[in-house]
Amino acid sequence: MDRLEIFQQIRNRYGVSVANDLASVFFCQSDDKVLLEINFIDPEEESVTFDLLRIGEYSDGGRGDDFISYFSLSNDIIDNIRLLLEFHRTKLLNLFFDLFDQELVLRYFELRQGIANSMKRQ
């Protein structure tokens, strides 16, 4: 399995919103897996690993079986990393909130909930 450290690229791209308690972030890829591994400074806190082949969307808005993963085994690891780093901050926050400062995450989800509640009242 290829395994590349991408913490500095994430810090450069997303700045101060990135969590301060991260030790490392690895992008991992083999012939049958594409993973994102997040490790924390605190040794008591368990690493978090995401199966990136399960991250994607449905072309019809989720009503069918046409799931399209954002990441592909046919891409090399560099192309998949590039794709991840092109994600807008809010997309990345929704998918991998462990990467971000938890106060920011909480404020973001509170704001989203407030917007959803105000839309229901209309």
N, C-alpha and C positions, 0 to 999 in steps of 0.2 A: 504494500500500500504506500503510495506517495503521500507525504505529509509536509505541508508548508506552513510556517508561522506567518500569520497575516495581521497580528495585533497592531503593529505600527501603521500599516496601511489603513486599518479601520480608524485608528486614532487620528491619522492625518486627514482622512475623509470626513469624519463625523465630529471631530474636535472635542470640546469640553463636555459634550453630552455623553461621551463614552464613560462607562463605570470606572471608578478609580480602584475598585477591588479586583480587577482582572490581572492575572499573572500572564496568561497567554491565550491566544486564539489560533487554532490550527484548522486549515482546510485539508481534508483527507480524501483521497480518491484511489480506488482500485478498479479492477475489471467489473465488479458488481456492486460497488458502493460509492456514494458521494456523501461525506459527512462534514459537519462543522462541530468542532470540539472547543468548548469554552472552559478554561481552568482559572480558578480563583486564587488570590494570594493566601487566604486563610486555608491552611491544610485540612481543617475540619469540614470545610465546605466541599461537597462533592462536585466533580466536573459534570458538565452538561454536554450531551452529544445529540445533535440533530441529524436525522436521516434526510438529506437534502433532496433525495428523489421523491419524497412525499410532500415537498413544498412546491406549490404551483397553483393552478386555477383551472376551472372548467370553462371551455370556450363558450358554452351556452349559459353562463352564470350559475352553474351548479345544479342544473336540472337533469343532467344526464350522466352518461358514463365516459364522457370525453375529456378526462383529466389530462392536463398537459403540465409536466414538471418544468420548473424554471431551469433546472440543471439537467445535464445529459451525460451519460457514460460515453457517448461518442465524442464529446468535447474533451480536449486535454485539460489538465488541472488548471493551467494558467487562464484559459478561456472561461472556465467556470468561476474562478476567483474574480476575474474582470467583471463578469456578470453580477456577482454578489456586490461588488464595490460600486456598481452603477445604480443600485437600488436607492431610491429616495429614503431619507432618514425615517419617515413615518412607516414606510413599508418594512424596513429592517426592524424598526421598533415593534411593530405588530407581530413579526415572525420570530424575532430573537430578543425579547425584552431583557434578557440577562446581560446583553452587551451594554446596556445603557444605565446611566445614573437612575437609581430607583425612585428618587423624588421626581425626576423628570417623567418617568414612566407613570407614576401615580397621577401627576398633574395632567398628563396626556389622556389617560383613561377617564379621569373625572371630567375633563372637558368634553370628551366624546360622549360620555353618558349624559352630560348636561344638554348637549346639542340634540341627542336622541330624544330626551324627555321633552324638550321644547317643541320638537317636530310632532310628537304624539299629541300635544295639546292643541295644535293648530287645526 
